[in-house]
Amino acid sequence: MNDMVPTSVLAKQGVAAVGGIAGGIGLVILGGLPSIIGVVAGAVVGLVGLGALSSHDPADKRAGFIAAAAGGLTILSKIGIFSHLAGTFLGIATVGLFGVGIWNAFKFVRGLKSRA
């Protein structure tokens, strides 16, 4: 139970923790923007995500897919017809990113303690 966690695993858990929590905060900010600014910000986030999808690294592709989806949901949540459904999905994604970030932060801290 007290096995020492390798440094590479700790680094991945730390990056995933920061990325998940920062992504959750970003989605909260995107969801709270006014309509026009929200559509523009969603388009920018979506385009950055599509750019990351062209990477050869699987982790970059995963992050690009998440960013593209977040941008698309942000745009749809600002359009009248889709606003409630997309807003619900945006809220679920926010909770999911926070959850993943907090879980990885917990694993990171537990791994650091095993090294002490």
Buried (B, 14 or more C-beta within 10 A) or exposed (E): EEEEBEEEEBEBBBEBBBBBBEBBBBBBEBBEBEEEEBBBBBBEBBEBBBEBBEEEEEEBBEBBBBBBBBBBBBBBBBEEEBBEEBBEBBBEBBEBBBEBBBBBBEBBBEBEEEEE
